[in-house]
Amino acid sequence: MSAFTQQVKGNWNELKGKFKQQYADLTDDDLLYEDGKEDELLGKLQKKLGKTRQEVEDEVSSWSK
């Protein structure tokens, strides 16, 4: 299980709020989390934000510290 998956499962509501603060153009649909579909969520975030997988994962990691 990746670090991103662990962080999403444990703190999604907090992380979702941080994404909304940082990126006002993200919608609730963009931030819809379903258990077991972390890679799909990560892909949506990558596409919407124009960032690489590693950049999104690093950002989530920095918020979780």
Protein Blocks (a to p, Z undefined) as FASTA:
>chain_A
ZZklmmmmmmmmmmmmmmmmmmmmbcfklmpccehilmmmmmmmmmmnopafklmmmmmm
mmmZZ
